[in-house]
């Protein structure tokens, strides 16, 4: 299943929040219910972003050296 631009945007925002310490670990709603989250794995999130970019053809293609000849 191919990713969408919205998924990529959300993943990039989450990655930014994770790296800048803005990702909450505990959230308490207005009813007093408490939800705790585990810390995200930044490497897995980065790889997910790269995967979405490849699926959407947004990442640069791999550049190889010039073609050679075999005699």
mmCIF file of the N, C-alpha and C atoms, coordinates in Angstrom:
data_MODEL
# 
_entry.id   MODEL 
# 
loop_
_atom_site.group_PDB 
_atom_site.id 
_atom_site.type_symbol 
_atom_site.label_atom_id 
_atom_site.label_alt_id 
_atom_site.label_comp_id 
_atom_site.label_asym_id 
_atom_site.label_entity_id 
_atom_site.label_seq_id 
_atom_site.pdbx_PDB_ins_code 
_atom_site.Cartn_x 
_atom_site.Cartn_y 
_atom_site.Cartn_z 
_atom_site.occupancy 
_atom_site.B_iso_or_equiv 
_atom_site.pdbx_formal_charge 
_atom_site.auth_seq_id 
_atom_site.auth_comp_id 
_atom_site.auth_asym_id 
_atom_site.auth_atom_id 
_atom_site.pdbx_PDB_model_num 
ATOM 1   N N  . UNK A 1 1  ? 0.842   -1.179 0.000   1.00 0.00 ? 1  UNK A N  1 
ATOM 2   C CA . UNK A 1 1  ? 0.000   0.000  0.000   1.00 0.00 ? 1  UNK A CA 1 
ATOM 3   C C  . UNK A 1 1  ? 0.888   1.243  0.000   1.00 0.00 ? 1  UNK A C  1 
ATOM 4   N N  . UNK A 1 2  ? 0.661   2.098  -0.940  1.00 0.00 ? 2  UNK A N  1 
ATOM 5   C CA . UNK A 1 2  ? 1.461   3.310  -1.057  1.00 0.00 ? 2  UNK A CA 1 
ATOM 6   C C  . UNK A 1 2  ? 1.028   4.332  -0.014  1.00 0.00 ? 2  UNK A C  1 
ATOM 7   N N  . UNK A 1 3  ? 2.010   5.081  0.455   1.00 0.00 ? 3  UNK A N  1 
ATOM 8   C CA . UNK A 1 3  ? 1.729   6.124  1.428   1.00 0.00 ? 3  UNK A CA 1 
ATOM 9   C C  . UNK A 1 3  ? 1.124   7.348  0.751   1.00 0.00 ? 3  UNK A C  1 
ATOM 10  N N  . UNK A 1 4  ? 0.678   8.269  1.569   1.00 0.00 ? 4  UNK A N  1 
ATOM 11  C CA . UNK A 1 4  ? 0.089   9.498  1.047   1.00 0.00 ? 4  UNK A CA 1 
ATOM 12  C C  . UNK A 1 4  ? 0.907   10.684 1.523   1.00 0.00 ? 4  UNK A C  1 
ATOM 13  N N  . UNK A 1 5  ? 0.690   11.809 0.896   1.00 0.00 ? 5  UNK A N  1 
ATOM 14  C CA . UNK A 1 5  ? 1.370   13.041 1.289   1.00 0.00 ? 5  UNK A CA 1 
ATOM 15  C C  . UNK A 1 5  ? 1.015   13.392 2.737   1.00 0.00 ? 5  UNK A C  1 
ATOM 16  N N  . UNK A 1 6  ? -0.234  13.152 3.137   1.00 0.00 ? 6  UNK A N  1 
ATOM 17  C CA . UNK A 1 6  ? -0.657  13.456 4.505   1.00 0.00 ? 6  UNK A CA 1 
ATOM 18  C C  . UNK A 1 6  ? 0.112   12.603 5.519   1.00 0.00 ? 6  UNK A C  1 
ATOM 19  N N  . UNK A 1 7  ? 0.307   11.320 5.185   1.00 0.00 ? 7  UNK A N  1 
ATOM 20  C CA . UNK A 1 7  ? 1.071   10.445 6.076   1.00 0.00 ? 7  UNK A CA 1 
ATOM 21  C C  . UNK A 1 7  ? 2.503   10.941 6.196   1.00 0.00 ? 7  UNK A C  1 
ATOM 22  N N  . UNK A 1 8  ? 3.080   11.349 5.080   1.00 0.00 ? 8  UNK A N  1 
ATOM 23  C CA . UNK A 1 8  ? 4.453   11.849 5.089   1.00 0.00 ? 8  UNK A CA 1 
ATOM 24  C C  . UNK A 1 8  ? 4.561   13.130 5.912   1.00 0.00 ? 8  UNK A C  1 
ATOM 25  N N  . UNK A 1 9  ? 3.601   14.016 5.745   1.00 0.00 ? 9  UNK A N  1 
ATOM 26  C CA . UNK A 1 9  ? 3.600   15.269 6.512   1.00 0.00 ? 9  UNK A CA 1 
ATOM 27  C C  . UNK A 1 9  ? 3.483   14.992 8.005   1.00 0.00 ? 9  UNK A C  1 
ATOM 28  N N  . UNK A 1 10 ? 2.585   14.087 8.384   1.00 0.00 ? 10 UNK A N  1 
ATOM 29  C CA . UNK A 1 10 ? 2.422   13.720 9.792   1.00 0.00 ? 10 UNK A CA 1 
ATOM 30  C C  . UNK A 1 10 ? 3.684   13.078 10.353  1.00 0.00 ? 10 UNK A C  1 
ATOM 31  N N  . UNK A 1 11 ? 4.306   12.203 9.574   1.00 0.00 ? 11 UNK A N  1 
ATOM 32  C CA . UNK A 1 11 ? 5.522   11.524 10.027  1.00 0.00 ? 11 UNK A CA 1 
ATOM 33  C C  . UNK A 1 11 ? 6.655   12.519 10.218  1.00 0.00 ? 11 UNK A C  1 
ATOM 34  N N  . UNK A 1 12 ? 6.789   13.456 9.293   1.00 0.00 ? 12 UNK A N  1 
ATOM 35  C CA . UNK A 1 12 ? 7.840   14.480 9.422   1.00 0.00 ? 12 UNK A CA 1 
ATOM 36  C C  . UNK A 1 12 ? 7.600   15.356 10.648  1.00 0.00 ? 12 UNK A C  1 
ATOM 37  N N  . UNK A 1 13 ? 6.345   15.725 10.891  1.00 0.00 ? 13 UNK A N  1 
ATOM 38  C CA . UNK A 1 13 ? 6.024   16.549 12.067  1.00 0.00 ? 13 UNK A CA 1 
ATOM 39  C C  . UNK A 1 13 ? 6.308   15.767 13.353  1.00 0.00 ? 13 UNK A C  1 
ATOM 40  N N  . UNK A 1 14 ? 5.953   14.495 13.368  1.00 0.00 ? 14 UNK A N  1 
ATOM 41  C CA . UNK A 1 14 ? 6.217   13.667 14.544  1.00 0.00 ? 14 UNK A CA 1 
ATOM 42  C C  . UNK A 1 14 ? 7.712   13.518 14.785  1.00 0.00 ? 14 UNK A C  1 
ATOM 43  N N  . UNK A 1 15 ? 8.468   13.354 13.716  1.00 0.00 ? 15 UNK A N  1 
ATOM 44  C CA . UNK A 1 15 ? 9.928   13.225 13.834  1.00 0.00 ? 15 UNK A CA 1 
ATOM 45  C C  . UNK A 1 15 ? 10.526  14.512 14.398  1.00 0.00 ? 15 UNK A C  1 
ATOM 46  N N  . UNK A 1 16 ? 10.050  15.643 13.903  1.00 0.00 ? 16 UNK A N  1 
ATOM 47  C CA . UNK A 1 16 ? 10.519  16.939 14.409  1.00 0.00 ? 16 UNK A CA 1 
ATOM 48  C C  . UNK A 1 16 ? 10.195  17.091 15.892  1.00 0.00 ? 16 UNK A C  1 
ATOM 49  N N  . UNK A 1 17 ? 8.963   16.763 16.257  1.00 0.00 ? 17 UNK A N  1 
ATOM 50  C CA . UNK A 1 17 ? 8.564   16.858 17.663  1.00 0.00 ? 17 UNK A CA 1 
ATOM 51  C C  . UNK A 1 17 ? 9.386   15.929 18.545  1.00 0.00 ? 17 UNK A C  1 
ATOM 52  N N  . UNK A 1 18 ? 9.670   14.737 18.052  1.00 0.00 ? 18 UNK A N  1 
ATOM 53  C CA . UNK A 1 18 ? 10.459  13.783 18.816  1.00 0.00 ? 18 UNK A CA 1 
ATOM 54  C C  . UNK A 1 18 ? 11.871  14.303 19.047  1.00 0.00 ? 18 UNK A C  1 
ATOM 55  N N  . UNK A 1 19 ? 12.487  14.838 18.001  1.00 0.00 ? 19 UNK A N  1 
ATOM 56  C CA . UNK A 1 19 ? 13.864  15.323 18.115  1.00 0.00 ? 19 UNK A CA 1 
ATOM 57  C C  . UNK A 1 19 ? 13.976  16.597 18.938  1.00 0.00 ? 19 UNK A C  1 
ATOM 58  N N  . UNK A 1 20 ? 12.917  17.396 18.971  1.00 0.00 ? 20 UNK A N  1 
ATOM 59  C CA . UNK A 1 20 ? 12.968  18.645 19.724  1.00 0.00 ? 20 UNK A CA 1 
ATOM 60  C C  . UNK A 1 20 ? 12.343  18.529 21.112  1.00 0.00 ? 20 UNK A C  1 
ATOM 61  N N  . UNK A 1 21 ? 11.938  17.304 21.484  1.00 0.00 ? 21 UNK A N  1 
ATOM 62  C CA . UNK A 1 21 ? 11.408  17.081 22.829  1.00 0.00 ? 21 UNK A CA 1 
ATOM 63  C C  . UNK A 1 21 ? 9.976   17.533 23.028  1.00 0.00 ? 21 UNK A C  1 
ATOM 64  N N  . UNK A 1 22 ? 9.234   17.714 21.959  1.00 0.00 ? 22 UNK A N  1 
ATOM 65  C CA . UNK A 1 22 ? 7.859   18.192 22.079  1.00 0.00 ? 22 UNK A CA 1 
ATOM 66  C C  . UNK A 1 22 ? 6.836   17.064 22.127  1.00 0.00 ? 22 UNK A C  1 
ATOM 67  N N  . UNK A 1 23 ? 7.282   15.813 21.971  1.00 0.00 ? 23 UNK A N  1 
ATOM 68  C CA . UNK A 1 23 ? 6.347   14.686 22.008  1.00 0.00 ? 23 UNK A CA 1 
ATOM 69  C C  . UNK A 1 23 ? 5.951   14.402 23.451  1.00 0.00 ? 23 UNK A C  1 
ATOM 70  N N  . UNK A 1 24 ? 4.654   14.480 23.748  1.00 0.00 ? 24 UNK A N  1 
ATOM 71  C CA . UNK A 1 24 ? 4.229   14.207 25.131  1.00 0.00 ? 24 UNK A CA 1 
ATOM 72  C C  . UNK A 1 24 ? 4.311   12.718 25.450  1.00 0.00 ? 24 UNK A C  1 
ATOM 73  N N  . UNK A 1 25 ? 4.625   12.418 26.688  1.00 0.00 ? 25 UNK A N  1 
ATOM 74  C CA . UNK A 1 25 ? 4.641   11.027 27.127  1.00 0.00 ? 25 UNK A CA 1 
ATOM 75  C C  . UNK A 1 25 ? 3.406   10.709 27.957  1.00 0.00 ? 25 UNK A C  1 
ATOM 76  N N  . UNK A 1 26 ? 2.837   11.739 28.577  1.00 0.00 ? 26 UNK A N  1 
ATOM 77  C CA . UNK A 1 26 ? 1.617   11.551 29.366  1.00 0.00 ? 26 UNK A CA 1 
ATOM 78  C C  . UNK A 1 26 ? 0.632   12.646 28.979  1.00 0.00 ? 26 UNK A C  1 
ATOM 79  N N  . UNK A 1 27 ? -0.594  12.248 28.701  1.00 0.00 ? 27 UNK A N  1 
ATOM 80  C CA . UNK A 1 27 ? -1.642  13.203 28.357  1.00 0.00 ? 27 UNK A CA 1 
ATOM 81  C C  . UNK A 1 27 ? -2.816  12.971 29.297  1.00 0.00 ? 27 UNK A C  1 
ATOM 82  N N  . UNK A 1 28 ? -3.327  14.070 29.881  1.00 0.00 ? 28 UNK A N  1 
ATOM 83  C CA . UNK A 1 28 ? -4.498  13.996 30.749  1.00 0.00 ? 28 UNK A CA 1 
ATOM 84  C C  . UNK A 1 28 ? -5.590  14.815 30.076  1.00 0.00 ? 28 UNK A C  1 
ATOM 85  N N  . UNK A 1 29 ? -6.737  14.173 29.780  1.00 0.00 ? 29 UNK A N  1 
ATOM 86  C CA . UNK A 1 29 ? -7.807  14.902 29.108  1.00 0.00 ? 29 UNK A CA 1 
ATOM 87  C C  . UNK A 1 29 ? -8.671  15.654 30.117  1.00 0.00 ? 29 UNK A C  1 
ATOM 88  N N  . UNK A 1 30 ? -9.703  16.318 29.624  1.00 0.00 ? 30 UNK A N  1 
ATOM 89  C CA . UNK A 1 30 ? -10.543 17.156 30.483  1.00 0.00 ? 30 UNK A CA 1 
ATOM 90  C C  . UNK A 1 30 ? -11.344 16.353 31.494  1.00 0.00 ? 30 UNK A C  1 
ATOM 91  N N  . UNK A 1 31 ? -11.537 15.059 31.251  1.00 0.00 ? 31 UNK A N  1 
ATOM 92  C CA . UNK A 1 31 ? -12.244 14.193 32.197  1.00 0.00 ? 31 UNK A CA 1 
ATOM 93  C C  . UNK A 1 31 ? -11.318 13.609 33.251  1.00 0.00 ? 31 UNK A C  1 
ATOM 94  N N  . UNK A 1 32 ? -10.045 13.940 33.161  1.00 0.00 ? 32 UNK A N  1 
ATOM 95  C CA . UNK A 1 32 ? -9.078  13.429 34.125  1.00 0.00 ? 32 UNK A CA 1 
ATOM 96  C C  . UNK A 1 32 ? -8.507  12.065 33.753  1.00 0.00 ? 32 UNK A C  1 
ATOM 97  N N  . UNK A 1 33 ? -8.868  11.560 32.569  1.00 0.00 ? 33 UNK A N  1 
ATOM 98  C CA . UNK A 1 33 ? -8.311  10.280 32.132  1.00 0.00 ? 33 UNK A CA 1 
ATOM 99  C C  . UNK A 1 33 ? -6.870  10.485 31.692  1.00 0.00 ? 33 UNK A C  1 
ATOM 100 N N  . UNK A 1 34 ? -6.026  9.600  32.127  1.00 0.00 ? 34 UNK A N  1 
ATOM 101 C CA . UNK A 1 34 ? -4.594  9.723  31.872  1.00 0.00 ? 34 UNK A CA 1 
ATOM 102 C C  . UNK A 1 34 ? -4.168  8.651  30.873  1.00 0.00 ? 34 UNK A C  1 
ATOM 103 N N  . UNK A 1 35 ? -3.448  9.079  29.848  1.00 0.00 ? 35 UNK A N  1 
ATOM 104 C CA . UNK A 1 35 ? -2.937  8.161  28.832  1.00 0.00 ? 35 UNK A CA 1 
ATOM 105 C C  . UNK A 1 35 ? -1.426  8.332  28.777  1.00 0.00 ? 35 UNK A C  1 
ATOM 106 N N  . UNK A 1 36 ? -0.712  7.218  28.883  1.00 0.00 ? 36 UNK A N  1 
ATOM 107 C CA . UNK A 1 36 ? 0.747   7.263  28.806  1.00 0.00 ? 36 UNK A CA 1 
ATOM 108 C C  . UNK A 1 36 ? 1.211   6.612  27.514  1.00 0.00 ? 36 UNK A C  1 
ATOM 109 N N  . UNK A 1 37 ? 2.201   7.241  26.898  1.00 0.00 ? 37 UNK A N  1 
ATOM 110 C CA . UNK A 1 37 ? 2.763   6.739  25.658  1.00 0.00 ? 37 UNK A CA 1 
ATOM 111 C C  . UNK A 1 37 ? 4.200   6.308  25.905  1.00 0.00 ? 37 UNK A C  1 
ATOM 112 N N  . UNK A 1 38 ? 4.642   5.320  25.150  1.00 0.00 ? 38 UNK A N  1 
ATOM 113 C CA . UNK A 1 38 ? 6.050   4.946  25.229  1.00 0.00 ? 38 UNK A CA 1 
ATOM 114 C C  . UNK A 1 38 ? 6.836   5.854  24.291  1.00 0.00 ? 38 UNK A C  1 
ATOM 115 N N  . UNK A 1 39 ? 8.103   6.023  24.584  1.00 0.00 ? 39 UNK A N  1 
ATOM 116 C CA . UNK A 1 39 ? 8.949   6.862  23.746  1.00 0.00 ? 39 UNK A CA 1 
ATOM 117 C C  . UNK A 1 39 ? 9.083   6.237  22.360  1.00 0.00 ? 39 UNK A C  1 
ATOM 118 N N  . UNK A 1 40 ? 9.008   7.059  21.354  1.00 0.00 ? 40 UNK A N  1 
ATOM 119 C CA . UNK A 1 40 ? 9.117   6.574  19.980  1.00 0.00 ? 40 UNK A CA 1 
ATOM 120 C C  . UNK A 1 40 ? 10.574  6.294  19.632  1.00 0.00 ? 40 UNK A C  1 
ATOM 121 N N  . UNK A 1 41 ? 10.763  5.421  18.681  1.00 0.00 ? 41 UNK A N  1 
ATOM 122 C CA . UNK A 1 41 ? 12.087  5.090  18.198  1.00 0.00 ? 41 UNK A CA 1 
ATOM 123 C C  . UNK A 1 41 ? 12.384  5.999  17.012  1.00 0.00 ? 41 UNK A C  1 
ATOM 124 N N  . UNK A 1 42 ? 13.334  6.930  17.178  1.00 0.00 ? 42 UNK A N  1 
ATOM 125 C CA . UNK A 1 42 ? 13.604  7.902  16.130  1.00 0.00 ? 42 UNK A CA 1 
ATOM 126 C C  . UNK A 1 42 ? 14.140  7.243  14.865  1.00 0.00 ? 42 UNK A C  1 
ATOM 127 N N  . UNK A 1 43 ? 14.929  6.190  14.996  1.00 0.00 ? 43 UNK A N  1 
ATOM 128 C CA . UNK A 1 43 ? 15.478  5.518  13.821  1.00 0.00 ? 43 UNK A CA 1 
ATOM 129 C C  . UNK A 1 43 ? 14.362  4.872  12.988  1.00 0.00 ? 43 UNK A C  1 
ATOM 130 N N  . UNK A 1 44 ? 13.423  4.204  13.651  1.00 0.00 ? 44 UNK A N  1 
ATOM 131 C CA . UNK A 1 44 ? 12.308  3.586  12.926  1.00 0.00 ? 44 UNK A CA 1 
ATOM 132 C C  . UNK A 1 44 ? 11.443  4.646  12.245  1.00 0.00 ? 44 UNK A C  1 
ATOM 133 N N  . UNK A 1 45 ? 11.235  5.759  12.924  1.00 0.00 ? 45 UNK A N  1 
ATOM 134 C CA . UNK A 1 45 ? 10.438  6.833  12.344  1.00 0.00 ? 45 UNK A CA 1 
ATOM 135 C C  . UNK A 1 45 ? 11.143  7.428  11.130  1.00 0.00 ? 45 UNK A C  1 
ATOM 136 N N  . UNK A 1 46 ? 12.456  7.609  11.217  1.00 0.00 ? 46 UNK A N  1 
ATOM 137 C CA . UNK A 1 46 ? 13.236  8.129  10.095  1.00 0.00 ? 46 UNK A CA 1 
ATOM 138 C C  . UNK A 1 46 ? 13.160  7.180  8.895   1.00 0.00 ? 46 UNK A C  1 
ATOM 139 N N  . UNK A 1 47 ? 13.291  5.880  9.155   1.00 0.00 ? 47 UNK A N  1 
ATOM 140 C CA . UNK A 1 47 ? 13.196  4.892  8.082   1.00 0.00 ? 47 UNK A CA 1 
ATOM 141 C C  . UNK A 1 47 ? 11.800  4.884  7.456   1.00 0.00 ? 47 UNK A C  1 
ATOM 142 N N  . UNK A 1 48 ? 10.784  5.071  8.280   1.00 0.00 ? 48 UNK A N  1 
ATOM 143 C CA . UNK A 1 48 ? 9.403   5.148  7.776   1.00 0.00 ? 48 UNK A CA 1 
ATOM 144 C C  . UNK A 1 48 ? 9.247   6.359  6.853   1.00 0.00 ? 48 UNK A C  1 
ATOM 145 N N  . UNK A 1 49 ? 9.827   7.482  7.227   1.00 0.00 ? 49 UNK A N  1 
ATOM 146 C CA . UNK A 1 49 ? 9.765   8.677  6.393   1.00 0.00 ? 49 UNK A CA 1 
ATOM 147 C C  . UNK A 1 49 ? 10.449  8.421  5.059   1.00 0.00 ? 49 UNK A C  1 
ATOM 148 N N  . UNK A 1 50 ? 11.615  7.776  5.091   1.00 0.00 ? 50 UNK A N  1 
ATOM 149 C CA . UNK A 1 50 ? 12.309  7.458  3.849   1.00 0.00 ? 50 UNK A CA 1 
ATOM 150 C C  . UNK A 1 50 ? 11.484  6.516  2.970   1.00 0.00 ? 50 UNK A C  1 
ATOM 151 N N  . UNK A 1 51 ? 10.821  5.550  3.590   1.00 0.00 ? 51 UNK A N  1 
ATOM 152 C CA . UNK A 1 51 ? 9.980   4.618  2.840   1.00 0.00 ? 51 UNK A CA 1 
ATOM 153 C C  . UNK A 1 51 ? 8.836   5.368  2.152   1.00 0.00 ? 51 UNK A C  1 
ATOM 154 N N  . UNK A 1 52 ? 8.179   6.261  2.886   1.00 0.00 ? 52 UNK A N  1 
ATOM 155 C CA . UNK A 1 52 ? 7.093   7.042  2.292   1.00 0.00 ? 52 UNK A CA 1 
ATOM 156 C C  . UNK A 1 52 ? 7.613   7.913  1.148   1.00 0.00 ? 52 UNK A C  1 
ATOM 157 N N  . UNK A 1 53 ? 8.790   8.510  1.317   1.00 0.00 ? 53 UNK A N  1 
ATOM 158 C CA . UNK A 1 53 ? 9.362   9.342  0.258   1.00 0.00 ? 53 UNK A CA 1 
ATOM 159 C C  . UNK A 1 53 ? 9.642   8.512  -0.990  1.00 0.00 ? 53 UNK A C  1 
ATOM 160 N N  . UNK A 1 54 ? 10.153  7.288  -0.801  1.00 0.00 ? 54 UNK A N  1 
ATOM 161 C CA . UNK A 1 54 ? 10.405  6.421  -1.954  1.00 0.00 ? 54 UNK A CA 1 
ATOM 162 C C  . UNK A 1 54 ? 9.095   6.050  -2.648  1.00 0.00 ? 54 UNK A C  1 
ATOM 163 N N  . UNK A 1 55 ? 8.076   5.700  -1.869  1.00 0.00 ? 55 UNK A N  1 
ATOM 164 C CA . UNK A 1 55 ? 6.790   5.328  -2.450  1.00 0.00 ? 55 UNK A CA 1 
ATOM 165 C C  . UNK A 1 55 ? 6.169   6.480  -3.228  1.00 0.00 ? 55 UNK A C  1 
ATOM 166 N N  . UNK A 1 56 ? 6.396   7.694  -2.762  1.00 0.00 ? 56 UNK A N  1 
ATOM 167 C CA . UNK A 1 56 ? 5.841   8.874  -3.419  1.00 0.00 ? 56 UNK A CA 1 
ATOM 168 C C  . UNK A 1 56 ? 6.814   9.475  -4.434  1.00 0.00 ? 56 UNK A C  1 
ATOM 169 N N  . UNK A 1 57 ? 7.946   8.815  -4.620  1.00 0.00 ? 57 UNK A N  1 
ATOM 170 C CA . UNK A 1 57 ? 8.992   9.266  -5.556  1.00 0.00 ? 57 UNK A CA 1 
ATOM 171 C C  . UNK A 1 57 ? 9.490   10.662 -5.217  1.00 0.00 ? 57 UNK A C  1 
ATOM 172 N N  . UNK A 1 58 ? 9.668   10.931 -3.933  1.00 0.00 ? 58 UNK A N  1 
ATOM 173 C CA . UNK A 1 58 ? 10.153  12.236 -3.495  1.00 0.00 ? 58 UNK A CA 1 
ATOM 174 C C  . UNK A 1 58 ? 11.618  12.210 -3.095  1.00 0.00 ? 58 UNK A C  1 
ATOM 175 N N  . UNK A 1 59 ? 12.180  11.027 -2.880  1.00 0.00 ? 59 UNK A N  1 
ATOM 176 C CA . UNK A 1 59 ? 13.578  10.961 -2.478  1.00 0.00 ? 59 UNK A CA 1 
ATOM 177 C C  . UNK A 1 59 ? 14.451  10.916 -3.718  1.00 0.00 ? 59 UNK A C  1 
ATOM 178 N N  . UNK A 1 60 ? 15.648  11.483 -3.601  1.00 0.00 ? 60 UNK A N  1 
ATOM 179 C CA . UNK A 1 60 ? 16.532  11.457 -4.761  1.00 0.00 ? 60 UNK A CA 1 
ATOM 180 C C  . UNK A 1 60 ? 16.901  10.018 -5.116  1.00 0.00 ? 60 UNK A C  1 
ATOM 181 N N  . UNK A 1 61 ? 17.029  9.783  -6.390  1.00 0.00 ? 61 UNK A N  1 
ATOM 182 C CA . UNK A 1 61 ? 17.401  8.440  -6.819  1.00 0.00 ? 61 UNK A CA 1 
ATOM 183 C C  . UNK A 1 61 ? 18.880  8.221  -6.564  1.00 0.00 ? 61 UNK A C  1 
ATOM 184 N N  . UNK A 1 62 ? 19.246  6.996  -6.453  1.00 0.00 ? 62 UNK A N  1 
ATOM 185 C CA . UNK A 1 62 ? 20.628  6.638  -6.176  1.00 0.00 ? 62 UNK A CA 1 
ATOM 186 C C  . UNK A 1 62 ? 21.479  6.961  -7.396  1.00 0.00 ? 62 UNK A C  1 
ATOM 187 N N  . UNK A 1 63 ? 22.578  7.675  -7.193  1.00 0.00 ? 63 UNK A N  1 
ATOM 188 C CA . UNK A 1 63 ? 23.450  8.067  -8.284  1.00 0.00 ? 63 UNK A CA 1 
ATOM 189 C C  . UNK A 1 63 ? 24.626  7.114  -8.315  1.00 0.00 ? 63 UNK A C  1 
ATOM 190 N N  . UNK A 1 64 ? 24.891  6.574  -9.495  1.00 0.00 ? 64 UNK A N  1 
ATOM 191 C CA . UNK A 1 64 ? 26.029  5.686  -9.651  1.00 0.00 ? 64 UNK A CA 1 
ATOM 192 C C  . UNK A 1 64 ? 27.052  6.349  -10.544 1.00 0.00 ? 64 UNK A C  1 
ATOM 193 N N  . UNK A 1 65 ? 28.216  5.787  -10.623 1.00 0.00 ? 65 UNK A N  1 
ATOM 194 C CA . UNK A 1 65 ? 29.283  6.317  -11.455 1.00 0.00 ? 65 UNK A CA 1 
ATOM 195 C C  . UNK A 1 65 ? 28.970  6.162  -12.932 1.00 0.00 ? 65 UNK A C  1 
ATOM 196 N N  . UNK A 1 66 ? 29.863  6.683  -13.770 1.00 0.00 ? 66 UNK A N  1 
ATOM 197 C CA . UNK A 1 66 ? 29.650  6.577  -15.215 1.00 0.00 ? 66 UNK A CA 1 
ATOM 198 C C  . UNK A 1 66 ? 29.706  5.128  -15.683 1.00 0.00 ? 66 UNK A C  1 
ATOM 199 N N  . UNK A 1 67 ? 29.073  4.869  -16.795 1.00 0.00 ? 67 UNK A N  1 
ATOM 200 C CA . UNK A 1 67 ? 29.079  3.534  -17.360 1.00 0.00 ? 67 UNK A CA 1 
ATOM 201 C C  . UNK A 1 67 ? 30.486  3.180  -17.835 1.00 0.00 ? 67 UNK A C  1 
ATOM 202 N N  . UNK A 1 68 ? 30.850  1.948  -17.678 1.00 0.00 ? 68 UNK A N  1 
ATOM 203 C CA . UNK A 1 68 ? 32.168  1.499  -18.129 1.00 0.00 ? 68 UNK A CA 1 
ATOM 204 C C  . UNK A 1 68 ? 32.031  0.450  -19.209 1.00 0.00 ? 68 UNK A C  1 
ATOM 205 N N  . UNK A 1 69 ? 33.133  0.170  -19.870 1.00 0.00 ? 69 UNK A N  1 
ATOM 206 C CA . UNK A 1 69 ? 33.136  -0.822 -20.935 1.00 0.00 ? 69 UNK A CA 1 
ATOM 207 C C  . UNK A 1 69 ? 34.029  -1.989 -20.532 1.00 0.00 ? 69 UNK A C  1 
ATOM 208 N N  . UNK A 1 70 ? 33.619  -3.184 -20.873 1.00 0.00 ? 70 UNK A N  1 
ATOM 209 C CA . UNK A 1 70 ? 34.427  -4.360 -20.645 1.00 0.00 ? 70 UNK A CA 1 
ATOM 210 C C  . UNK A 1 70 ? 34.913  -4.860 -21.994 1.00 0.00 ? 70 UNK A C  1 
ATOM 211 N N  . UNK A 1 71 ? 36.213  -5.123 -22.079 1.00 0.00 ? 71 UNK A N  1 
ATOM 212 C CA . UNK A 1 71 ? 36.774  -5.647 -23.330 1.00 0.00 ? 71 UNK A CA 1 
ATOM 213 C C  . UNK A 1 71 ? 37.192  -7.072 -23.145 1.00 0.00 ? 71 UNK A C  1 
# 
